[in-house]
Amino acid sequence: MHSSSADRADAIDLVASNLLGRAARLTRLLMRSGAHEISRTEVGVLATLSDGPRRITQLAMTEALAQPTVTQLIDKLEGRELVSRSRSEEDGRVVLVEITAAGAEALEVVRRLIRANMREALVDLPDAELTELAHAADTMGSLIEKLLPDPDA
């Protein structure tokens, strides 16, 4: 039983040490191949907003960026008509940011390119490794859900 818990601890350490860096590097590599009108950071913000309107503070927390940085980013995206700001109907003091139709389209263009690049990279993988990655993608989805901040906070 001891080696099983030691193996689990080793696996947890391996994932904790390597998964984030490797996922970030994979994202950078996939984003760099092809021309993009929006940056990786902008893609992240637009992807978050595609789940629904958010306050700037929520975006800052979700995207792990300083609030002034997010404010500047939203200003830039709003200037390009990729997002819009509006007052909350429940509390008029609250400003919500939401993705526009143009923002959703720009995000989808990048996502299509990334999917095409990913498919190209995956096509030659052995079936066993492809199956492992499919399971890992599901597991990462569960981990992301667990780590997401409460949107009502």
N, C-alpha and C positions, 0 to 999 in steps of 0.2 A: 504494500500500500504506500510505503514511503516514497519509492521511486516514481509512482504514479503522480503523487502530489508534487514531487520535484520536477518531473517532466512537464506538468501543467504550469508550474512556476517559471520554468525555462521558456515554455511557449509564450506565456504572457509577457515575459521580458523581451523576447525576440520580436513579438508584434509591437509592443510599446516602443521599442527602440527603432524599428525599421519601417513600419507600415506608413506612417505619416510622411516621412521623407520620400519614400518610394512613390506613394500616391501623388505627392506634390511634383516630383520629377516627371512622372508619367504625364501629368496634366500639362506641365511646361513643354514637354516634347511634343505632345499632341497639338497644343496651341500654336507652337512655333511653325509647324508645317502648314503653310497656307496663309493667304492674306486675310487679316481680320480688321474690321473697322472698330472693334471694341476690344479692350484689354482683358486680361484674365480677371482682374479685380472687378471690372465692369460686368463681365459675364457672371461672376459670383453674385453680385448685387442684383442683377436682372433675374437670375435664377431664383434667388430668395423671394424677390417681388412677384415672380410668376405664381407663387403659392398664395399670394394675397397682399394687400396693402400693409405697410409697416411704418412705425415711427422711426425717425432717424436713430434714436437711442437703441431700438431693437436691431436695426441694421448694423450699427456699430458693434453690438454684442455678437450677433450671428456671424458677421464677417471678420471679427477680431481686429477691428480697426478703431482708431481714435475717432471720437464723435466729430471733431472739426474736419478730419480727413473725409469722413462720410458726407458731411455737409457739402464740402467742395466737390466731391464726386457726384452727388445728386444735382448740384448746380450745373455741372458740366453735362450730365445726362439729360437734364431738363432742357438745357439750351439746344440739345440735339433732338429734342422731342421724343426721347426714349422712355422717360418717366414724367409723371405729373404729380403735383402736390395738391392736396385738398384738406379742408377742415373736417374733423370727425363729426359725424351727426350726433353722436352721444355726448361729446365734449368739444365744444367749439374752440377751446384753447389748444387742442391736440391737432398737429399737422401730420397727415398720413401721406406717404409716398406710394405711388402705384405705377406699375409698368403700363406703358401705352401699347397700342396695336403695333406701332413702329418698333418699339422696344422688344415686343414679343417676336416680331419677325426677325429682327437683328440677332436675337438670342437663338432662334431656330436655325438661322443660316450658319452660325458658328457651331451649334450642336450637330447639324448635318455633316459639316466638314470633319468635326472630331470623330463622329461615328464612322465615317468613311475611312479616316486614317486608322482608327482602332480596328475596324474590320480587316483592313489590309495587313496590319500587324498580327492579327490573330489567325489569319487563314492557314498559315503553315504550322501552327502549334499542334502537337500530338493531342489526340482526343482526351487523354487523361488530364493533361494540363488545362485544356479548355474547360473540362468539367470542374476542375479545381477552381478556376477563375470564376466560373458561373456561381459556384457555391460561395466563393469569397465575395462576389458582388452582392449577393443576397445578405450575407453576414454584415458587410459594410453598411448596407441600407438599414439594417436593424440597429447597428451601432450609431449611425447618424441620428436616427429617430430618438435614441436614448439620450444623445448629447444635445439635441436641439433645445434652445431656451423656450420657455413657455411663451407663445405669441401674445398671450393676454397679460403678461407681466409688465 
